[in-house]
Amino acid sequence: MTANAARSPYEALGGAQVFRAIVDRFYDLLESEPAYARLRAMHGPDLSPMREALAGFLSGWAGGPRDWFEANPGRCMFSVHSGFAIDADTAAQWAEAMERAIDDTPTASGALKAQLAQRLSSMARGMARAA
């Protein structure tokens, strides 16, 4: 096993600062792009708590510090979002904005960025409920 193979996606992508940059870019897109208006409307006026929560979740999910999971025992993204009316359109908005945020963020691994975007896109689209 090589040293790179033993590293988590969190480490291979660049750690906390990269995940923070992805999340900040994601929420900046929600606030600035009309294409994401329905998705933005599902959030409160202050995105600061969401920025913290998503950065913590993604970091732990990718193999970094598990602080979010320790602070939210037994919770997952599906349970956290169960009270929201997520349809195919808002799920697609989330997936597209996240894909753009990942693509816009410089990291050490282009191939791993593509895998991250694909997995998060699948997760988001899996939350859509039939209308």
C-alpha positions as CSV (number, residue, x, y, z in Angstrom):
1,M,0.0,0.0,0.0
2,T,1.4,3.4,-0.9
3,A,1.3,6.4,1.3
4,N,-1.3,8.1,-0.9
5,A,-3.6,5.0,-0.7
6,A,-3.5,5.1,3.1
7,R,-4.6,8.8,3.2
8,S,-8.3,9.6,3.7
9,P,-10.1,11.7,1.1
10,Y,-10.1,14.5,3.6
11,E,-6.3,14.4,3.8
12,A,-5.8,13.9,0.0
13,L,-8.0,16.9,-0.9
14,G,-6.2,19.2,1.5
15,G,-7.9,19.0,4.9
16,A,-10.1,21.5,6.8
17,Q,-9.2,24.6,4.7
18,V,-10.3,22.9,1.5
19,F,-13.5,21.7,2.9
20,R,-14.2,25.1,4.4
21,A,-13.5,26.7,0.9
22,I,-15.8,24.3,-0.8
23,V,-18.6,25.0,1.7
24,D,-18.1,28.8,1.5
25,R,-18.2,28.7,-2.3
26,F,-21.3,26.6,-2.2
27,Y,-23.2,29.0,0.1
28,D,-21.8,32.0,-1.8
29,L,-23.3,30.5,-5.0
30,L,-26.7,30.0,-3.2
31,E,-26.7,33.7,-2.2
32,S,-25.6,35.1,-5.6
33,E,-27.0,32.9,-8.3
34,P,-30.7,33.2,-9.2
35,A,-30.7,29.6,-10.5
36,Y,-30.5,28.5,-6.9
37,A,-33.2,30.7,-5.5
38,R,-35.6,27.9,-4.5
39,L,-32.8,26.1,-2.6
40,R,-31.7,29.3,-1.0
41,A,-35.2,30.0,0.2
42,M,-35.2,26.8,2.1
43,H,-32.5,28.2,4.4
44,G,-32.7,30.8,7.1
45,P,-31.5,34.4,6.6
46,D,-28.1,33.7,8.3
47,L,-26.1,31.0,6.6
48,S,-23.3,31.0,9.2
49,P,-24.6,28.1,11.2
50,M,-25.1,26.1,7.9
51,R,-21.6,26.9,6.8
52,E,-20.2,25.5,10.0
53,A,-22.5,22.4,10.0
54,L,-21.8,21.5,6.4
55,A,-18.1,22.0,6.7
56,G,-18.0,19.8,9.8
57,F,-20.2,17.1,8.3
58,L,-18.2,16.9,5.0
59,S,-14.9,16.9,6.9
60,G,-15.9,14.0,9.1
61,W,-17.7,12.1,6.3
62,A,-14.5,12.3,4.1
63,G,-12.3,10.9,6.9
64,G,-11.4,14.0,8.9
65,P,-12.3,15.1,12.4
66,R,-15.6,13.6,13.5
67,D,-16.7,16.6,15.6
68,W,-20.0,17.0,13.7
69,F,-20.9,13.3,14.2
70,E,-20.0,13.4,17.9
71,A,-22.1,16.5,18.4
72,N,-25.0,14.9,16.5
73,P,-25.1,11.3,17.6
74,G,-27.3,9.1,15.5
75,R,-28.0,11.8,12.9
76,C,-27.2,11.7,9.2
77,M,-27.9,14.0,6.3
78,F,-31.2,12.2,5.6
79,S,-32.5,12.6,9.1
80,V,-31.3,16.2,9.4
81,H,-33.3,17.1,6.2
82,S,-36.4,15.0,6.8
83,G,-38.6,18.0,7.6
84,F,-37.8,19.8,4.3
85,A,-39.8,19.4,1.1
86,I,-36.9,18.4,-1.1
87,D,-38.0,17.7,-4.7
88,A,-36.0,16.7,-7.7
89,D,-35.5,20.4,-8.7
90,T,-34.1,21.5,-5.3
91,A,-32.0,18.4,-5.1
92,A,-30.6,19.1,-8.5
93,Q,-29.9,22.7,-7.5
94,W,-28.0,21.5,-4.5
95,A,-26.0,19.0,-6.5
96,E,-25.2,21.5,-9.2
97,A,-24.1,24.2,-6.7
98,M,-21.9,21.7,-4.8
99,E,-20.4,20.4,-8.1
100,R,-19.5,23.9,-9.0
101,A,-18.1,24.7,-5.6
102,I,-15.9,21.6,-5.7
103,D,-14.7,22.4,-9.2
104,D,-14.0,26.0,-8.3
105,T,-11.9,25.1,-5.2
106,P,-8.2,24.3,-5.9
107,T,-7.1,21.0,-4.3
108,A,-4.3,18.5,-4.7
109,S,-6.4,15.8,-6.4
110,G,-8.6,16.4,-9.5
111,A,-9.7,12.8,-9.7
112,L,-10.8,12.8,-6.1
113,K,-12.7,16.1,-6.6
114,A,-14.7,14.4,-9.3
115,Q,-15.5,11.4,-7.1
116,L,-16.5,13.7,-4.2
117,A,-18.8,15.7,-6.5
118,Q,-20.4,12.5,-7.9
119,R,-21.0,11.0,-4.4
120,L,-22.5,14.2,-3.0
121,S,-24.6,14.7,-6.1
122,S,-26.0,11.1,-5.7
123,M,-26.7,11.8,-2.0
124,A,-28.5,15.0,-2.7
125,R,-30.6,13.5,-5.5
126,G,-31.4,10.6,-3.2
127,M,-33.1,13.0,-0.8
128,A,-35.7,14.1,-3.4
129,R,-39.2,13.0,-2.7
130,A,-41.8,12.5,-5.4
131,A,-44.1,15.5,-5.8
